Amino acid sequence: MQHIAIMKKSWGLLPKILTKEKKIESRWYNNRYSPWNKIKKGDVIYFKDSGEPVTIKAEIDKVIQCENLTSAKVRQILKEYGQKDGLGINDIPKFYKRFKNKKYCILVFLKNPKPIKPFNISKTGFGMMSAWLCVDNVNRIKL
């Protein structure tokens, strides 16, 4: 399986993936959205900022799925994994406020991130608000 992770450009996380300051991609949800139960070690993940082309590729080294979260569990996840997720120690309280009521979290551990020749994708069939796409072959959605 191949994945496209669409990032908030304003958070500036793509450069942190390449410098390996960000070793984990996390997704926080109130419901089980992609890539819940659709992602595993050995899959490939592509990254793009919203409104921009895909520019980074990485392998998935490990996946942790957490459910039935409480605010205390959210705090513990951020304490344990926040810095590896590219969050500065001073940013963690801000993200706790954002995520404290979420019920699900997926932690995707990255390895071998590298820049790639940029390409655009079509999100047709995924929904314009989709921030994560799961495909059998990324070439199927390349423009």
DSSP file (Angstrom, degrees, kcal/mol; ACC not computed):
  #  RESIDUE AA STRUCTURE BP1 BP2  ACC     N-H-->O    O-->H-N    N-H-->O    O-->H-N    TCO  KAPPA ALPHA  PHI   PSI    X-CA   Y-CA   Z-CA
    1    1 A M              0   0    0      0, 0.0    43,-1.5     0, 0.0     2,-0.3   0.000 360.0 360.0 360.0 145.0    0.0    0.0    0.0
    2    2 A Q  E     -aB  44 135A   0    133,-3.1   133,-3.0    41,-0.2     2,-0.3  -0.919 360.0-159.2-120.5 150.2    1.1    3.5   -0.7
    3    3 A H  E     -aB  45 134A   0     41,-2.1    43,-3.1    -2,-0.3     2,-0.5  -0.944  13.8-153.4-132.5 146.4    0.0    6.6    1.2
    4    4 A I  E     -aB  46 133A   0    129,-2.4   129,-2.4    -2,-0.3     2,-0.6  -0.986  14.2-162.1-117.8 119.3   -0.1   10.4    0.6
    5    5 A A  E     -aB  47 132A   0     41,-3.3    43,-2.0    -2,-0.5     2,-0.6  -0.904   6.2-154.2-102.0 121.7    0.0   12.5    3.7
    6    6 A I  E     -a   48   0A   0    125,-2.6     2,-0.2    -2,-0.6    43,-0.2  -0.863  15.9-160.0-101.2 122.3   -1.2   16.0    3.2
    7    7 A M  E     -a   49   0A   0     41,-3.1    43,-2.5    -2,-0.6     2,-0.7  -0.625  26.0-105.2-104.3 155.2    0.2   18.4    5.7
    8    8 A K    >>  -     0   0    0     -2,-0.2     3,-1.6    41,-0.2     4,-0.5  -0.716  28.6-150.0 -76.7 116.0   -0.8   21.9    6.9
    9    9 A K  G >4 S+     0   0    0     -2,-0.7     3,-1.6     1,-0.3    -1,-0.2   0.862  92.1  63.0 -56.8 -38.3    1.8   24.2    5.2
   10   10 A S  G 34 S+     0   0    0      1,-0.3    -1,-0.3     2,-0.1    -2,-0.0   0.714  94.4  62.2 -63.7 -20.3    1.6   26.7    8.1
   11   11 A W  G <4 S-     0   0    0     -3,-1.6    -1,-0.3     1,-0.0    -2,-0.2   0.685  94.0-145.9 -80.1 -17.2    3.0   24.1   10.5
   12   12 A G    <<  +     0   0    0     -3,-1.6     4,-0.4    -4,-0.5    -3,-0.1   0.865  48.1 141.0  60.2  41.7    6.3   23.8    8.5
   13   13 A L     >  +     0   0    0     -5,-0.4     4,-1.2     1,-0.1     3,-0.3   0.719  46.5  78.3 -90.9 -21.6    6.8   20.1    9.1
   14   14 A L  H >> S+     0   0    0      1,-0.2     4,-1.5     2,-0.2     3,-0.8   0.916  93.9  49.6 -58.5 -45.9    8.1   18.9    5.7
   15   15 A P  H 3> S+     0   0    0      0, 0.0     4,-1.9     0, 0.0    -1,-0.2   0.867 106.6  58.0 -60.2 -32.4   11.7   20.2    6.2
   16   16 A K  H 34>S+     0   0    0     -4,-0.4     6,-2.6    -3,-0.3     5,-1.3   0.780 101.1  56.2 -68.5 -25.8   11.7   18.5    9.6
   17   17 A I  H X<5S+     0   0    0     -4,-1.2     3,-0.9    -3,-0.8    -1,-0.2   0.934 108.4  46.7 -68.1 -45.1   11.0   15.2    8.0
   18   18 A L  H 3<5S+     0   0    0     -4,-1.5    -2,-0.2     1,-0.3    -1,-0.2   0.850 113.5  47.0 -67.4 -34.4   14.1   15.5    5.8
   19   19 A T  T 3<5S-     0   0    0     -4,-1.9    -1,-0.3     1,-0.0    -2,-0.2   0.510 111.0-123.6 -82.9  -3.1   16.4   16.6    8.6
   20   20 A K  T < 5S+     0   0    0     -3,-0.9    -3,-0.2    -4,-0.4     3,-0.1   0.638  81.1 121.5  66.7  17.0   14.9   13.7   10.7
   21   21 A E  S   <S+     0   0    0     -5,-1.3     2,-0.7     1,-0.2    65,-0.5   0.791  75.9  52.0 -70.6 -29.5   13.9   16.1   13.4
   22   22 A K  B     +F   85   0B   0     -6,-2.6    -2,-0.2    63,-0.2    -1,-0.2  -0.931  63.4 159.3-108.8 107.5   10.4   14.7   12.7
   23   23 A K        +     0   0    0     61,-2.9    87,-3.1    -2,-0.7     2,-0.4   0.464  61.9  52.2-106.1  -6.9   10.6   10.9   12.9
   24   24 A I  E     -C  109   0A   0     60,-1.8     2,-0.5    85,-0.2    85,-0.2  -0.989  62.6-154.5-132.5 138.7    6.9   10.2   13.4
   25   25 A E  E     -C  108   0A   0     83,-2.7    83,-2.8    -2,-0.4     2,-0.4  -0.972  22.5-165.5-107.1 125.6    3.8   11.4   11.6
   26   26 A S  E     -C  107   0A   0     -2,-0.5     2,-0.4    81,-0.2    81,-0.2  -0.858  11.5-166.7-112.8 148.3    0.8   11.5   13.9
   27   27 A R  E     -C  106   0A   0     79,-2.0    79,-2.5    -2,-0.4     2,-0.4  -1.000   6.2-161.6-131.6 134.0   -2.9   11.7   13.0
   28   28 A W  E     +C  105   0A   0     -2,-0.4     2,-0.3    77,-0.2    77,-0.2  -0.960  17.9 168.5-120.8 129.3   -5.6   12.5   15.6
   29   29 A Y  E     -C  104   0A   0     75,-2.6    75,-2.6    -2,-0.4    74,-1.7  -0.911  43.9-145.9-139.2 160.5   -9.2   11.8   15.0
   30   30 A N  S    S+     0   0    0     -2,-0.3     2,-0.3    72,-0.2    -1,-0.1   0.585  98.0  29.2 -94.5 -18.4  -12.6   11.6   16.6
   31   31 A N  S    S-     0   0    0     73,-0.1     2,-1.5    -3,-0.0    73,-0.1  -0.860 102.5 -86.8-132.5 167.9  -13.5    8.7   14.2
   32   32 A R        +     0   0    0     -2,-0.3     2,-0.2    -3,-0.1    73,-0.0  -0.622  60.0 164.8 -82.2  91.2  -11.5    6.0   12.5
   33   33 A Y    >   -     0   0    0     -2,-1.5     3,-2.5     1,-0.1    -4,-0.0  -0.590  39.1 -34.1 -98.7 165.6  -10.4    7.8    9.3
   34   34 A S  T 3  S+     0   0    0      1,-0.3    97,-0.1    -2,-0.2    -1,-0.1  -0.333 123.4  31.9 -54.8 136.0   -7.7    6.7    6.9
   35   35 A P  T >> S+     0   0    0      0, 0.0     3,-3.0     0, 0.0     4,-0.5  -0.868  84.8 123.9-102.0  25.7   -5.1    5.3    7.4
   36   36 A W  T <4 S-     0   0    0     -3,-2.5    70,-0.0     1,-0.3    -4,-0.0  -0.213  96.7  -7.7 -50.4 126.3   -6.7    3.5   10.4
   37   37 A N  T 34 S+     0   0    0      2,-0.1    -1,-0.3     1,-0.1    -3,-0.1   0.616 123.0  85.8  58.8  16.4   -6.2   -0.3    9.8
   38   38 A K  T <4 S+     0   0    0     -3,-3.0     2,-0.4     1,-0.0    -2,-0.2   0.269  75.0  72.4-122.7   8.3   -4.9    0.5    6.3
   39   39 A I     <  +     0   0    0     -4,-0.5     2,-0.3     4,-0.0    -2,-0.1  -0.964  52.2 161.3-132.1 141.9   -1.2    1.2    7.1
   40   40 A K    >   -     0   0    0     -2,-0.4     3,-2.1   -39,-0.1    20,-0.2  -0.971  46.8 -67.4-152.9 166.0    1.6   -1.1    8.1
   41   41 A K  T 3  S+     0   0    0     -2,-0.3    20,-0.2     1,-0.3     3,-0.1  -0.269 117.4  31.3 -53.2 137.8    5.4   -1.5    8.3
   42   42 A G  T 3  S+     0   0    0     18,-3.1    -1,-0.3     1,-0.4    19,-0.1   0.165  88.6 123.5  95.0 -18.3    7.0   -1.6    4.9
   43   43 A D    <   -     0   0    0     -3,-2.1    17,-2.2    17,-0.1     2,-0.4  -0.266  61.0-121.1 -66.7 164.0    4.4    0.6    3.2
   44   44 A V  E     -aD   2  59A   0    -43,-1.5   -41,-2.1    15,-0.2     2,-0.4  -0.892  22.5-161.2-109.9 139.9    5.6    3.8    1.4
   45   45 A I  E     -aD   3  58A   0     13,-2.8    13,-2.4    -2,-0.4     2,-0.4  -0.981   1.8-161.6-124.9 133.1    4.4    7.3    2.4
   46   46 A Y  E     -aD   4  57A   0    -43,-3.1   -41,-3.3    -2,-0.4     2,-0.4  -0.871  12.0-150.0-109.3 144.7    4.6   10.4    0.3
   47   47 A F  E     +aD   5  56A   0      9,-2.4     8,-2.3    -2,-0.4     9,-1.4  -0.917  19.8 164.5-120.3 143.2    4.3   13.9    1.8
   48   48 A K  E     -aD   6  54A   0    -43,-2.0   -41,-3.1    -2,-0.4     2,-0.3  -0.989  34.1-120.4-148.2 148.7    3.0   17.1    0.5
   49   49 A D  E >   -a    7   0A   0      4,-0.6     3,-2.2    -2,-0.3   -41,-0.2  -0.635  52.6 -85.3 -80.3 150.1    1.9   20.4    1.9
   50   50 A S  T 3  S+     0   0    0    -43,-2.5    -1,-0.1     1,-0.3   -41,-0.1  -0.314 116.8  12.7 -55.6 131.7   -1.7   21.4    1.2
   51   51 A G  T 3  S+     0   0    0      1,-0.3    -1,-0.3    -3,-0.1   -45,-0.0   0.487 114.8  93.3  79.1   2.8   -1.9   23.1   -2.2
   52   52 A E  S <  S-     0   0    0     -3,-2.2    -1,-0.3     1,-0.1     3,-0.1  -0.757  80.5 -93.6-121.6 166.7    1.6   22.0   -3.2
   53   53 A P        -     0   0    0      0, 0.0    -4,-0.6     0, 0.0     2,-0.3  -0.321  49.0 -89.1 -74.5 165.1    3.1   19.0   -5.1
   54   54 A V  E     +DE  48 119A   0     65,-3.3    65,-1.4    -6,-0.2    -6,-0.2  -0.572  52.8 163.2 -68.9 133.6    4.3   15.8   -3.4
   55   55 A T  E     +     0   0A   0     -8,-2.3    61,-2.4    -2,-0.3     2,-0.4   0.491  48.0  55.7-134.2  -9.0    8.0   16.3   -2.6
   56   56 A I  E     -DE  47 115A   0     -9,-1.4    -9,-2.4    59,-0.3     2,-0.4  -0.972  51.1-168.6-135.1 145.3    9.1   13.7    0.0
   57   57 A K  E     +DE  46 114A   0     57,-2.4    57,-2.4    -2,-0.4     2,-0.3  -0.985  14.0 167.4-129.2 141.1    9.0    9.9    0.2
   58   58 A A  E     -D   45   0A   0    -13,-2.4   -13,-2.8    -2,-0.4     2,-0.3  -0.970  30.5-118.6-146.4 161.6    9.7    7.7    3.2
   59   59 A E  E     -DE  44 111A   0     52,-2.9    52,-2.2    -2,-0.3     2,-0.6  -0.707  29.1-118.6 -96.9 155.0    9.3    4.1    4.3
   60   60 A I  E     + E   0 110A   0    -17,-2.2   -18,-3.1    -2,-0.3    50,-0.2  -0.854  29.6 177.4 -97.5 121.1    7.1    3.1    7.3
   61   61 A D  E     -     0   0A   0     48,-3.0     2,-0.3    -2,-0.6    49,-0.2   0.777  65.8 -10.7 -92.5 -31.7    9.1    1.5   10.0
   62   62 A K  E     - E   0 109A   0     47,-1.0    47,-3.0   -22,-0.1     2,-0.4  -0.974  55.6-149.0-165.6 153.3    6.3    0.9   12.6
   63   63 A V  E     - E   0 108A   0     -2,-0.3     2,-0.5    45,-0.2    45,-0.2  -0.999   7.0-170.7-133.0 133.8    2.7    1.9   13.3
   64   64 A I  E     - E   0 107A   0     43,-2.4    43,-3.1    -2,-0.4     2,-0.5  -0.994   6.5-164.5-121.5 125.8    1.0    2.4   16.6
   65   65 A Q  E     - E   0 106A   0     -2,-0.5     2,-0.4    41,-0.2    41,-0.2  -0.942   5.3-169.5-110.3 129.0   -2.8    2.8   16.7
   66   66 A C  E     + E   0 105A   0     39,-3.3    39,-2.4    -2,-0.5     2,-0.3  -0.959   8.6 176.5-119.2 134.3   -4.3    4.2   20.0
   67   67 A E        +     0   0    0     -2,-0.4    37,-0.2    37,-0.2    -2,-0.0  -0.819  55.2  38.2-132.0 173.1   -8.1    4.2   20.6
   68   68 A N  S    S-     0   0    0     35,-0.5    -1,-0.2    -2,-0.3    36,-0.2   0.893  80.5-172.0  53.0  43.5  -10.5    5.1   23.4
   69   69 A L        -     0   0    0     34,-1.8     2,-0.3    -3,-0.2    -1,-0.2  -0.307  14.8-165.7 -68.5 148.0   -8.3    8.1   24.2
   70   70 A T     >  -     0   0    0      1,-0.0     4,-2.5    -2,-0.0     5,-0.2  -0.777  40.6-100.8-118.2 169.2   -8.8   10.2   27.3
   71   71 A S  H  > S+     0   0    0     -2,-0.3     4,-2.3     1,-0.2     5,-0.1   0.872 125.6  53.8 -60.7 -34.1   -7.2   13.6   27.9
   72   72 A A  H  > S+     0   0    0      2,-0.2     4,-2.1     1,-0.2    -1,-0.2   0.905 108.7  47.7 -66.6 -40.6   -4.7   11.9   30.2
   73   73 A K  H  > S+     0   0    0      2,-0.2     4,-2.7     1,-0.2    -2,-0.2   0.895 110.6  52.3 -66.4 -39.2   -3.7    9.4   27.4
   74   74 A V  H  X S+     0   0    0     -4,-2.5     4,-2.5     1,-0.2     5,-0.2   0.936 109.3  49.6 -60.8 -45.9   -3.4   12.2   24.9
   75   75 A R  H  X S+     0   0    0     -4,-2.3     4,-2.3     1,-0.2    -2,-0.2   0.911 111.6  48.9 -59.0 -42.9   -1.0   14.0   27.4
   76   76 A Q  H  X S+     0   0    0     -4,-2.1     4,-2.6     2,-0.2     5,-0.2   0.909 110.4  50.0 -65.6 -43.0    1.0   10.8   27.8
   77   77 A I  H  X S+     0   0    0     -4,-2.7     4,-3.1     1,-0.2     5,-0.4   0.935 113.3  46.3 -60.9 -46.0    1.3   10.2   24.0
   78   78 A L  H  X S+     0   0    0     -4,-2.5     4,-1.9     1,-0.2     5,-0.3   0.883 112.9  50.0 -64.7 -38.0    2.4   13.8   23.4
   79   79 A K  H  < S+     0   0    0     -4,-2.3     4,-0.3    -5,-0.2    -1,-0.2   0.920 118.9  37.7 -64.7 -43.3    4.9   13.6   26.3
   80   80 A E  H  < S+     0   0    0     -4,-2.6    -2,-0.2    -5,-0.2    -1,-0.2   0.877 136.3  15.1 -77.4 -38.9    6.4   10.3   25.0
   81   81 A Y  H  X S+     0   0    0     -4,-3.1     4,-1.2    -5,-0.2    -3,-0.2   0.504  93.7  99.1-118.0  -6.7    6.3   11.0   21.2
   82   82 A G  T ><>S+     0   0    0     -4,-1.9     5,-2.2    -5,-0.4     3,-0.5   0.881  86.6  46.5 -55.3 -46.6    5.8   14.7   20.7
   83   83 A Q  T >45S+     0   0    0     -5,-0.3     3,-1.5    -4,-0.3    -1,-0.2   0.885 111.4  51.3 -67.3 -36.8    9.4   15.7   20.1
   84   84 A K  T 345S+     0   0    0      1,-0.3   -61,-2.9    -3,-0.2   -60,-1.8   0.690 103.2  62.2 -69.8 -16.7    9.9   12.8   17.6
   85   85 A D  B <<5S-F   22   0B   0     -4,-1.2    -1,-0.3    -3,-0.5    -2,-0.2   0.332 127.0-102.2 -87.3   5.4    6.7   14.1   15.9
   86   86 A G  T < 5S+     0   0    0     -3,-1.5     2,-0.4   -65,-0.5    -3,-0.2   0.556  78.0 137.9  87.9   8.5    8.6   17.3   15.2
   87   87 A L      < -     0   0    0     -5,-2.2    -1,-0.3    -6,-0.2    -2,-0.1  -0.731  53.4-125.6 -89.8 133.4    6.9   19.3   18.0
   88   88 A G    >>  -     0   0    0     -2,-0.4     3,-1.7     1,-0.1     4,-1.0  -0.431  27.1-112.0 -68.9 152.2    9.1   21.6   20.0
   89   89 A I  T 34 S+     0   0    0      1,-0.3     3,-0.4     2,-0.2    -1,-0.1   0.835 120.5  51.8 -56.3 -33.4    8.9   21.0   23.8
   90   90 A N  T 34 S+     0   0    0      1,-0.2     4,-0.3     2,-0.1    -1,-0.3   0.648 104.4  57.9 -78.7 -14.6    7.2   24.4   24.1
   91   91 A D  T <> S+     0   0    0     -3,-1.7     4,-2.0     1,-0.2     3,-0.4   0.672  82.9  84.4 -85.7 -18.6    4.6   23.5   21.4
   92   92 A I  H  X S+     0   0    0     -4,-1.0     4,-2.5    -3,-0.4     5,-0.2   0.875  86.6  52.1 -58.4 -42.9    3.3   20.4   23.2
   93   93 A P  H  > S+     0   0    0      0, 0.0     4,-2.0     0, 0.0    -1,-0.2   0.897 109.1  51.7 -60.5 -37.1    0.8   22.3   25.5
   94   94 A K  H  > S+     0   0    0     -3,-0.4     4,-1.4    -4,-0.3    -2,-0.2   0.911 112.7  44.7 -64.0 -41.9   -0.7   24.0   22.4
   95   95 A F  H  X S+     0   0    0     -4,-2.0     4,-2.3     2,-0.2    -1,-0.2   0.821 107.2  59.3 -73.8 -30.2   -1.1   20.6   20.7
   96   96 A Y  H  X S+     0   0    0     -4,-2.5     4,-2.2    -5,-0.2    -1,-0.2   0.935 105.2  49.8 -60.0 -44.7   -2.5   19.1   23.8
   97   97 A K  H  < S+     0   0    0     -4,-2.0     4,-0.2     1,-0.2    -1,-0.2   0.882 112.9  47.6 -60.4 -37.6   -5.3   21.7   23.7
   98   98 A R  H  < S+     0   0    0     -4,-1.4    -1,-0.2     1,-0.2    -2,-0.2   0.850 124.7  28.7 -71.3 -35.1   -5.9   20.8   20.1
   99   99 A F  H >< S+     0   0    0     -4,-2.3     3,-2.4     1,-0.1    -2,-0.2   0.505  85.1 103.7-106.8  -6.2   -6.0   17.0   20.6
  100  100 A K  T 3< S+     0   0    0     -4,-2.2   -26,-0.2     1,-0.3    -1,-0.1   0.717  87.9  43.4 -58.2 -24.2   -7.2   16.5   24.2
  101  101 A N  T 3  S+     0   0    0     -4,-0.2    -1,-0.3    -3,-0.2    -2,-0.1   0.353  86.7 117.0-102.0   6.1  -10.7   15.5   23.1
  102  102 A K    <   -     0   0    0     -3,-2.4   -72,-0.2     1,-0.1   -28,-0.1  -0.404  49.7-158.7 -73.0 152.1   -9.7   13.2   20.3
  103  103 A K  S    S+     0   0    0    -74,-1.7   -34,-1.8     1,-0.2   -35,-0.5   0.620  70.5  42.4-105.1 -18.3  -10.6    9.5   20.5
  104  104 A Y  E     -C   29   0A   0    -75,-2.6   -75,-2.6   -37,-0.2     2,-0.3  -0.973  56.0-178.1-134.8 145.6   -8.0    8.0   18.1
  105  105 A C  E     -CE  28  66A   0    -39,-2.4   -39,-3.3    -2,-0.3     2,-0.5  -0.995   8.3-162.9-142.0 137.1   -4.4    8.5   17.3
  106  106 A I  E     -CE  27  65A   0    -79,-2.5   -79,-2.0    -2,-0.3     2,-0.6  -0.987   5.6-162.5-118.6 127.0   -2.1    6.9   14.7
  107  107 A L  E     -CE  26  64A   0    -43,-3.1   -43,-2.4    -2,-0.5     2,-0.6  -0.952   5.3-167.4-110.1 118.3    1.6    7.2   15.1
  108  108 A V  E     -CE  25  63A   0    -83,-2.8   -83,-2.7    -2,-0.6     2,-0.4  -0.925  10.6-148.7-110.7 113.3    3.5    6.4   11.9
  109  109 A F  E     -CE  24  62A   0    -47,-3.0   -48,-3.0    -2,-0.6   -47,-1.0  -0.697  17.6-149.0 -86.1 128.6    7.3    5.9   12.4
  110  110 A L  E     + E   0  60A   0    -87,-3.1     2,-0.3    -2,-0.4   -50,-0.2  -0.678  17.2 179.9-102.2 148.4    9.3    7.0    9.4
  111  111 A K  E     + E   0  59A   0    -52,-2.2   -52,-2.9    -2,-0.3   -91,-0.0  -0.991  62.0  12.5-142.6 153.8   12.6    5.8    8.0
  112  112 A N  E    S-     0   0A   0     -2,-0.3     2,-0.1   -54,-0.2    -1,-0.1   0.877  72.1-173.4  53.5  48.6   14.8    6.7    5.0
  113  113 A P  E     +     0   0A   0      0, 0.0   -55,-0.2     0, 0.0    -1,-0.2  -0.469   9.8 169.3 -69.0 142.7   13.0   10.0    4.1
  114  114 A K  E     - E   0  57A   0    -57,-2.4   -57,-2.4    -2,-0.1     2,-0.1  -0.996  37.0-105.8-152.6 150.3   14.2   11.6    0.9
  115  115 A P  E     - E   0  56A   0      0, 0.0     2,-0.3     0, 0.0   -59,-0.3  -0.468  39.5-167.4 -71.2 148.2   13.3   14.4   -1.4
  116  116 A I  E     -     0   0A   0    -61,-2.4     3,-0.1    -2,-0.1     0, 0.0  -0.868  37.2 -77.1-130.8 166.5   11.8   13.3   -4.7
  117  117 A K  E     -     0   0A   0     -2,-0.3   -63,-0.1     1,-0.1   -61,-0.1  -0.503  64.6-108.6 -61.8 122.7   11.0   14.9   -8.0
  118  118 A P  E     +     0   0A   0      0, 0.0     2,-0.3     0, 0.0   -63,-0.2  -0.200  44.9 173.8 -59.8 143.0    7.8   16.9   -7.3
  119  119 A F  E     - E   0  54A   0    -65,-1.4   -65,-3.3    -3,-0.1     2,-0.2  -0.992  24.4-128.4-146.5 152.3    4.5   15.7   -8.7
  120  120 A N        -     0   0    0     -2,-0.3    23,-2.3   -67,-0.2     2,-0.3  -0.594  22.1-151.5 -95.6 160.8    0.9   16.7   -8.4
  121  121 A I  B     -G  142   0C   0     21,-0.3     2,-0.5    -2,-0.2    21,-0.2  -0.876  13.4-126.6-128.9 161.0   -2.0   14.3   -7.6
  122  122 A S        -     0   0    0     19,-2.5    -2,-0.0    -2,-0.3     0, 0.0  -0.946  11.0-166.3-105.8 127.7   -5.7   14.1   -8.2
  123  123 A K    >>  +     0   0    0     -2,-0.5     3,-2.6     2,-0.1     4,-0.9   0.239  38.0 144.0 -94.5  13.4   -7.9   13.7   -5.2
  124  124 A T  T 34 S+     0   0    0      1,-0.3    -2,-0.1     2,-0.2     0, 0.0  -0.299  71.9  16.5 -55.4 128.6  -10.9   12.7   -7.3
  125  125 A G  T 34 S+     0   0    0      1,-0.0    -1,-0.3    -2,-0.0    -2,-0.1   0.272 114.1  76.4  91.2 -11.2  -12.9   10.1   -5.4
  126  126 A F  T <4 S-     0   0    0     -3,-2.6    -2,-0.2     4,-0.1     6,-0.1   0.629 104.2-104.7-102.5 -18.4  -11.2   10.7   -2.1
  127  127 A G    ><  -     0   0    0     -4,-0.9     3,-1.7     1,-0.1    -1,-0.0   0.275  23.3-103.9  95.2 133.2  -13.0   14.0   -1.2
  128  128 A M  T 3  S+     0   0    0      1,-0.3    -1,-0.1     3,-0.0    -4,-0.1   0.739 119.6  53.1 -64.0 -23.8  -11.5   17.4   -1.4
  129  129 A M  T 3  S+     0   0    0     -3,-0.1    -1,-0.3     2,-0.0    -2,-0.1   0.468  78.1 126.0 -91.3  -0.7  -11.0   17.6    2.4
  130  130 A S    <   -     0   0    0     -3,-1.7     3,-0.1     1,-0.2    -3,-0.1  -0.357  35.7-176.6 -60.8 130.7   -9.1   14.3    2.6
  131  131 A A  S    S+     0   0    0      1,-0.2  -125,-2.6   -97,-0.1     2,-0.3   0.357  71.3  43.0-108.7   1.7   -5.8   14.7    4.4
  132  132 A W  E     -B    5   0A   0   -127,-0.2     2,-0.4    -6,-0.1    -1,-0.2  -0.951  65.8-167.8-149.2 126.9   -4.6   11.1    3.9
  133  133 A L  E     -B    4   0A   0   -129,-2.4  -129,-2.4    -2,-0.3     2,-0.5  -0.955   5.1-160.7-118.0 134.6   -5.0    9.0    0.8
  134  134 A C  E     +B    3   0A   0     -2,-0.4     2,-0.3  -131,-0.2  -131,-0.2  -0.967  22.3 164.6-112.6 124.1   -4.4    5.2    0.6
  135  135 A V  E     -B    2   0A   0   -133,-3.0  -133,-3.1    -2,-0.5     3,-0.2  -0.958  45.0-132.4-137.6 154.4   -3.7    3.8   -2.8
  136  136 A D  S    S+     0   0    0     -2,-0.3     2,-0.3     1,-0.3    -1,-0.1   0.839 102.5  12.2 -73.2 -31.2   -2.4    0.6   -4.3
  137  137 A N    >   -     0   0    0   -135,-0.1     3,-1.9     1,-0.1     4,-0.3  -0.933  64.1-148.7-149.2 120.5   -0.1    2.6   -6.6
  138  138 A V  G >> S+     0   0    0     -2,-0.3     3,-1.6     1,-0.3     4,-0.6   0.763  95.8  71.4 -61.6 -25.4    0.6    6.3   -6.4
  139  139 A N  G 34 S+     0   0    0      1,-0.3     3,-0.4     2,-0.2    -1,-0.3   0.768  85.6  69.1 -61.8 -23.5    1.0    6.4  -10.2
  140  140 A R  G <4 S+     0   0    0     -3,-1.9    -1,-0.3     1,-0.2    -2,-0.2   0.765 108.5  33.6 -66.3 -25.8   -2.8    5.9  -10.4
  141  141 A I  T <4 S+     0   0    0     -3,-1.6   -19,-2.5    -4,-0.3    -1,-0.2   0.375  89.8 118.4-113.3   3.3   -3.4    9.4   -9.0
  142  142 A K  B  <   G  121   0C   0     -4,-0.6   -21,-0.3    -3,-0.4    -3,-0.0  -0.431 360.0 360.0 -67.6 143.4   -0.4   11.3  -10.4
  143  143 A L              0   0    0    -23,-2.3   -22,-0.1    -2,-0.1    -1,-0.1   0.393 360.0 360.0 -97.3 360.0   -1.3   14.2  -12.7
